[in-house]
Amino acid sequence: MTESSGAAEVVACPECDLMVRLPGIQEDARLGCPRCHHTLSYSGEARLRRALPLGVCAALLLLLSLSFPFMSFESAGVENRMTLIQASWALLLDGSYVLSALVMVFIVIAPAVLVACVLVVSSFIYRQKPSAGVATATKLLFGLTSWSMVEVFIIGVFVSLVKIAAMATVELGVSLWAYLGLSFALVGAIASLDKVSIWRLLAQSRGGAR
Amino acid sequence: MMPRTARSAGKVGCSVCHKVNPGSVAQCSQCGSHLYSRIPHSLQRTYALTLVAIVLYIPANLLPITYTVYLGASGPSTIFGGVVTLWQMGSVGIALVIFVASVFVPVAKLAILLYLCEVVRRQRIGNPHKVAFLYRLTEFIGRWSMIDVFVVAILVALVRLGNIISFYPGPAALSFAGVVIVTMVAAAQFDPRLLWDVSEKSNYE
């Protein structure tokens, strides 16, 4: 088997170890493993270039969702507002230190790091100049994806709404809608960043510098 | 004909960037990651983590996940109690969401992880595609069980009106978060390539 000559490239399927020759297709196409049907790669430049606008969008939405009230709750004339950070902070106040830290990681820190990684990797795709941080950002991006739980938190919000809607008046804030937008932007950005293509581009850019 | 896997060709597929490396090197030539043909001690690690998750699952269900103060009176509520209360309130849909996310999915995940380990340990597999589907399901669905933990975080932060009405976190919230985290790590430690190794043996020997 010849490797990395021209457009065709051989990868090992991470799920079944089969060696697969990937064709160098230019347009959007899904390339699956012939044995276990695991999606190996999504080809196409256009798809990769979608990541930067989505990443910028996600960064702005994250900033918005951190700077406005998330929800407010009113009963018997008394009102309480919460921000996104307070979802973790209130647990700390009530003595659940570990839980507070975990929630903070899942809903703010991991998404923020992911957004930063998306920006680093997707701007690399536009400039194609090698820089030290890109490989680390790529590894972090794919390693951290399942620990960022923006969309899970959104479902949690709607479940809580049903639980307390009967008890009092609940109002939804700007931050909630921004966070909902963030969940779509982040999922879209990560889905458009194809792992195999990024590593191939990184290898090419380093090869050019050599 | 045997499927041409990286291992059968004496090579190692990188688990980070999927590049095929010669079997003699320790680091991937493309991304610099540590190379291994199969995750070391994959079965032992998955078994051990699954056992930890099973142990954590007991306090997660027996202890209260929240304490509610309503007009001065205080009461605990468990995960299952919360599902029953929602059902009685008439929110059948949401009760089902919580039941699936907090009761059904964690139990199903633990059962699937044990089943996957047993398949590899006994070296017998029926249809590898079906077993691989179970593995992917476990990988994909794990984080969604965190819904109930987030509901606790939101209620505690939002409903804080002193004696009128307030929610406080219970010990089960941390145990349950532990179950979800440990099963996510257990699923990540299971090497799906082992399933296909078993299928090669049963088909070609």
Interface residues (C-beta under 8 A of the other chain):
Chain A: M1 E3 V10 V11 A12 C13 P14 E15 C16 D17 L18 M19 R35 C36 H37 H38 L40 M71 S72 F73 S75 A76 V78 N80 M82 Q86 A87 S88 W89 A90 L91 D94 S96 V98 L99 L102 V103 F106 I107 A135 T138 K139 F142 S146 W147 M149 V152 F153 I155 G156 V157 V159 S160 V162 K163 I164 A166 M167 A168 V170 K195 V196 W199 L202 A203
Chain B: P3 R4 T5 A6 R7 A9 K11 V12 G13 C14 S15 V16 C17 H18 K19 V20 Q30 C31 G32 S33 S37 L86 M89 S91 I94 V97 I98 P128 H129 A132 Y135 R136 E139 G142 R143 W144 M146 I147 D148 V149 F150 V151 V152 A153 I154 L155 V156 A157 L158 V159 R160 L161 G162 I164 I165 Y168 P169 A173 L174 A177 I181 M184 P192 R193 L195 W196 D197
